[in-house]
Amino acid sequence: MVVMAAVMDMAAIAIVVMVVMVDMVVMMVMIAVVNTTEEVVLVVTTDMVNQLPVPKDLSETPDLINTGKLPFTDNKRYGNFFFKRLNDPAEISKTVVDMVARRLPAKYGFDPFSDIQVLSPMHKSETGVSNLNALIQENLNPFNPSLPEIRKGDWTFRRGDKVMQIRNNYDKMVFNGDIGRIVNIDLSNSLMRVRFDDLVEYSFNELDDIVPAYAISVHKSQGSEFRCVVMPVSTQHYIMLKRNLIYTAVTRARELVVLIGDIKALAIAVHNDQVSERFTSLKDRLVGI
């Protein structure tokens, strides 16, 4: 997001630009339209956590987390927050799948594809994005011998799969983080069609831009919003257990947050307020434009 404003004083006009979650293409276009004789002030936020809105019904839980306090963790629902205590990673994954495929749709009427989003801190491990995607696909969209499939890397795409675009594509007008459903796989023409807001067509050699999205990383969820968020919390994710990650995850939900896992892992995350430095070379890139 880019917010631009002109500020006039007695000497000159300064263009003040607030930059939030902008890729290099958008940044280059923005710089190109600014007259180099004018003064440009970039205001770049490095604290994405505090830029995220907190739904009113969930505000108590994020507030507790953001101040280093544990939310309620006694296997009861408090407002729109629920923590299911489990220790074994395999049991955590099994329960995540059960929540998405059966329990939450039955109790609250959530659509498991469009309303519920599983978030995980990491891609690897029993409770990571990759394994959860495979488990959820087998429950929500299992193999059907009468329907075509296409294998790409470690993943088999099926009609009906929930998928995410992972790179900006300005020709197709589909962008990093967009989530859709596969509506057709045309083996004879090597094409796959995905319904986002609009129908987007991919040749099979473009499928590196698409990944399964039954489960996604917390990082990829930034800027998005879902009716219900389900998230495993495990010491398997020790390196990623930080307060801002848990805060980001719970604030992605509009109506319900379900955390499933180890109370020890949650405590580690809530009490760890360290933020990793990011080395983007932004200054050097801007100087070179």
C-alpha positions as CSV (number, residue, x, y, z in Angstrom):
1,M,0.0,0.0,0.0
2,V,1.3,3.5,-0.9
3,V,-0.1,6.7,0.5
4,M,1.1,9.9,-1.1
5,A,0.5,13.5,0.0
6,A,1.9,16.8,-1.0
7,V,3.1,19.2,1.8
8,M,3.6,22.8,0.8
9,D,5.7,25.3,2.7
10,M,7.3,28.7,1.8
11,A,10.3,27.1,0.1
12,A,9.2,24.0,-1.8
13,I,6.7,21.2,-2.3
14,A,7.6,18.0,-0.5
15,I,6.0,14.7,-1.4
16,V,5.6,12.5,1.6
17,V,5.1,8.8,0.9
18,M,4.0,6.2,3.4
19,V,5.1,2.8,2.3
20,V,3.5,-0.4,3.6
21,M,3.9,-3.9,2.0
22,V,5.0,-2.7,-1.4
23,D,6.9,-4.8,-3.9
24,M,9.8,-3.6,-6.1
25,V,7.7,-3.1,-9.2
26,V,5.2,-0.8,-7.5
27,M,8.1,1.1,-5.8
28,M,9.8,1.7,-9.1
29,V,6.6,2.9,-10.8
30,M,6.0,5.3,-7.9
31,I,9.5,6.7,-8.0
32,A,9.3,7.1,-11.7
33,V,6.3,9.4,-11.5
34,V,7.9,11.7,-9.0
35,N,9.8,14.7,-10.4
36,T,13.4,14.3,-9.3
37,T,13.6,18.1,-8.6
38,E,11.1,17.8,-5.8
39,E,11.9,16.7,-2.3
40,V,10.6,13.1,-1.5
41,V,10.3,11.9,2.0
42,L,9.7,8.1,2.5
43,V,8.0,6.9,5.6
44,V,8.6,3.2,5.8
45,T,6.9,1.2,8.5
46,T,8.9,-1.7,9.9
47,D,6.3,-2.7,12.4
48,M,3.6,-4.6,10.5
49,V,2.1,-6.1,13.6
50,N,0.7,-2.8,14.8
51,Q,-0.6,-1.9,11.4
52,L,-3.1,-4.8,11.5
53,P,-6.7,-4.1,12.6
54,V,-8.1,-6.0,15.5
55,P,-11.7,-7.2,15.1
56,K,-13.8,-5.9,18.0
57,D,-15.0,-9.3,19.1
58,L,-11.4,-10.6,19.4
59,S,-9.8,-7.5,20.9
60,E,-9.3,-9.0,24.4
61,T,-7.1,-11.9,23.2
62,P,-4.8,-9.9,21.0
63,D,-4.4,-7.3,23.7
64,L,-3.3,-9.9,26.2
65,I,-0.8,-11.4,23.7
66,N,0.5,-8.0,22.8
67,T,1.3,-7.2,26.4
68,G,3.1,-10.6,27.0
69,K,0.2,-12.3,28.8
70,L,-1.2,-15.7,28.0
71,P,-4.8,-15.8,26.7
72,F,-7.2,-18.3,28.2
73,T,-6.0,-21.9,27.7
74,D,-8.3,-24.2,29.6
75,N,-10.0,-25.9,26.7
76,K,-13.0,-23.6,26.9
77,R,-14.2,-21.0,24.5
78,Y,-13.8,-17.4,25.7
79,G,-15.7,-15.0,23.4
80,N,-14.4,-15.8,20.0
81,F,-11.2,-17.5,21.1
82,F,-10.6,-21.2,21.9
83,F,-7.4,-23.0,22.8
84,K,-7.3,-26.8,22.6
85,R,-4.5,-28.2,24.6
86,L,-2.5,-31.1,23.0
87,N,1.1,-32.0,23.1
88,D,1.8,-34.7,20.5
89,P,2.4,-33.1,17.0
90,A,0.6,-35.9,15.2
91,E,-2.5,-35.4,17.5
92,I,-2.3,-31.6,16.9
93,S,-2.3,-32.1,13.1
94,K,-5.2,-34.7,13.3
95,T,-7.2,-32.3,15.4
96,V,-6.6,-29.4,13.0
97,V,-7.9,-31.4,10.1
98,D,-10.9,-32.5,12.1
99,M,-11.7,-28.9,13.1
100,V,-11.5,-27.8,9.5
101,A,-13.3,-30.7,7.8
102,R,-16.0,-31.5,10.3
103,R,-16.3,-29.9,13.7
104,L,-16.3,-26.2,12.8
105,P,-18.5,-26.5,9.7
106,A,-21.0,-28.6,11.8
107,K,-21.1,-26.3,14.8
108,Y,-20.9,-22.9,13.1
109,G,-21.8,-23.5,9.5
110,F,-18.4,-22.4,8.2
111,D,-17.5,-23.4,4.7
112,P,-14.2,-25.3,5.0
113,F,-12.9,-23.8,1.8
114,S,-13.9,-20.2,1.9
115,D,-14.4,-19.4,5.6
116,I,-11.7,-21.3,7.4
117,Q,-8.0,-20.7,7.0
118,V,-5.3,-22.8,8.6
119,L,-2.2,-20.8,9.5
120,S,1.1,-22.4,10.6
121,P,4.4,-20.8,11.6
122,M,6.6,-23.0,9.4
123,H,6.4,-25.1,6.2
124,K,8.2,-28.1,7.5
125,S,7.4,-30.5,10.4
126,E,4.4,-32.6,11.3
127,T,2.4,-29.4,12.1
128,G,3.8,-27.4,9.2
129,V,2.1,-26.0,6.1
130,S,3.2,-28.8,3.7
131,N,1.9,-31.7,5.8
132,L,-1.3,-29.9,6.8
133,N,-2.1,-29.2,3.2
134,A,-1.7,-32.9,2.3
135,L,-3.8,-34.0,5.2
136,I,-6.6,-31.5,4.6
137,Q,-6.7,-32.2,0.9
138,E,-7.2,-35.9,1.5
139,N,-10.2,-35.0,3.7
140,L,-11.8,-32.2,1.7
141,N,-10.8,-33.1,-1.8
142,P,-9.6,-36.7,-2.1
143,F,-8.5,-38.5,-5.2
144,N,-11.3,-39.1,-7.7
145,P,-10.4,-41.5,-10.6
146,S,-12.9,-39.9,-12.9
147,L,-11.3,-36.4,-12.6
148,P,-8.0,-35.2,-14.1
149,E,-5.1,-34.3,-11.9
150,I,-1.7,-32.6,-12.6
151,R,1.4,-33.3,-10.5
152,K,3.8,-30.4,-10.0
153,G,6.8,-31.0,-7.7
154,D,5.6,-32.6,-4.5
155,W,2.0,-31.6,-5.0
156,T,-0.9,-33.0,-7.0
157,F,-3.4,-30.4,-8.1
158,R,-7.1,-31.5,-8.3
159,R,-10.2,-29.7,-9.4
160,G,-11.7,-28.0,-6.4
161,D,-8.4,-27.4,-4.6
162,K,-7.9,-24.2,-2.7
163,V,-4.7,-22.5,-4.0
164,M,-2.8,-19.3,-3.6
165,Q,-0.8,-17.2,-6.1
166,I,2.7,-16.5,-4.7
167,R,4.0,-14.0,-7.2
168,N,2.6,-10.8,-8.6
169,N,1.5,-11.3,-12.2
170,Y,0.4,-8.0,-13.7
171,D,-0.5,-9.6,-17.1
172,K,-3.0,-11.9,-15.4
173,M,-3.9,-9.3,-12.7
174,V,-3.4,-11.8,-9.9
175,F,-1.2,-11.0,-7.1
176,N,1.0,-12.5,-4.3
177,G,-1.4,-13.8,-1.6
178,D,-4.5,-14.1,-3.7
179,I,-6.5,-17.2,-2.8
180,G,-8.8,-19.1,-5.2
181,R,-10.2,-22.5,-6.3
182,I,-9.2,-24.7,-9.2
183,V,-12.3,-25.0,-11.5
184,N,-10.8,-27.0,-14.4
185,I,-7.8,-29.0,-15.4
186,D,-7.5,-29.5,-19.1
187,L,-4.9,-32.2,-19.7
188,S,-5.3,-32.1,-23.5
189,N,-4.4,-28.4,-23.7
190,S,-2.1,-28.3,-20.7
191,L,-4.2,-25.7,-19.0
192,M,-5.5,-25.1,-15.5
193,R,-8.2,-22.5,-14.6
194,V,-8.5,-20.9,-11.2
195,R,-11.3,-18.8,-9.9
196,F,-10.1,-15.8,-7.9
197,D,-12.3,-12.7,-8.2
198,D,-12.1,-13.5,-11.9
199,L,-11.2,-16.7,-13.8
200,V,-7.4,-17.0,-14.4
201,E,-5.9,-19.4,-16.9
202,Y,-2.5,-21.0,-16.3
203,S,-0.4,-23.2,-18.7
204,F,1.1,-26.1,-16.9
205,N,4.6,-24.5,-17.1
206,E,3.2,-21.6,-15.0
207,L,2.2,-23.7,-12.1
208,D,5.2,-22.7,-10.0
209,D,3.2,-19.6,-9.3
210,I,0.5,-21.6,-7.6
211,V,0.7,-23.4,-4.2
212,P,-1.9,-25.3,-2.2
213,A,-3.7,-23.0,0.3
214,Y,-5.7,-25.2,2.7
215,A,-2.9,-24.2,5.1
216,I,-0.6,-21.2,4.6
217,S,2.2,-19.6,6.6
218,V,1.4,-16.8,9.0
219,H,3.8,-14.6,7.0
220,K,1.7,-15.1,3.9
221,S,-1.5,-14.2,5.7
222,Q,-0.4,-10.7,6.5
223,G,-2.9,-8.2,5.1
224,S,-5.6,-10.9,4.7
225,E,-8.7,-11.6,6.7
226,F,-10.8,-14.8,7.3
227,R,-14.0,-15.6,9.1
228,C,-12.2,-18.3,11.1
229,V,-8.5,-19.0,11.7
230,V,-7.2,-22.4,13.0
231,M,-3.5,-22.6,14.0
232,P,-1.3,-25.3,15.4
233,V,1.1,-24.3,18.2
234,S,4.0,-26.6,18.8
235,T,7.5,-26.6,20.0
236,Q,8.4,-28.0,16.6
237,H,8.2,-24.4,15.5
238,Y,10.6,-23.2,18.2
239,I,12.6,-21.0,16.0
240,M,9.5,-19.1,14.9
241,L,7.7,-18.8,18.2
242,K,7.5,-15.1,18.7
243,R,4.8,-12.8,20.0
244,N,4.3,-10.8,16.8
245,L,3.7,-14.1,14.9
246,I,0.9,-15.2,17.3
247,Y,-0.5,-11.7,17.3
248,T,-0.6,-11.6,13.5
249,A,-2.3,-15.0,13.3
250,V,-5.1,-14.3,15.8
251,T,-5.8,-10.9,14.3
252,R,-6.4,-12.4,10.8
253,A,-9.8,-13.8,12.1
254,R,-13.0,-11.8,11.9
255,E,-15.2,-14.2,13.9
256,L,-13.3,-17.1,15.5
257,V,-9.8,-18.2,16.4
258,V,-8.9,-21.7,17.3
259,L,-5.4,-22.5,18.6
260,I,-4.5,-26.2,18.9
261,G,-1.4,-27.3,20.7
262,D,1.2,-27.1,23.4
263,I,0.7,-24.5,26.2
264,K,4.5,-24.4,26.6
265,A,4.9,-23.4,23.0
266,L,2.3,-20.7,23.3
267,A,4.0,-19.4,26.4
268,I,7.4,-19.3,24.6
269,A,5.9,-17.3,21.8
270,V,3.9,-14.8,23.9
271,H,6.9,-14.1,26.1
272,N,9.3,-13.7,23.2
273,D,9.0,-10.1,21.9
274,Q,12.1,-10.1,19.8
275,V,11.7,-9.0,16.2
276,S,14.1,-10.3,13.6
277,E,16.0,-7.7,11.6
278,R,15.4,-7.7,7.8
279,F,18.2,-6.8,5.5
280,T,16.5,-5.6,2.3
281,S,19.2,-3.2,0.8
282,L,16.3,-0.8,0.3
283,K,18.6,2.3,0.6
284,D,21.1,1.0,-2.0
285,R,18.3,0.1,-4.4
286,L,16.7,3.5,-4.1
287,V,20.0,5.3,-4.6
288,G,20.4,3.2,-7.8
289,I,17.1,4.2,-9.3
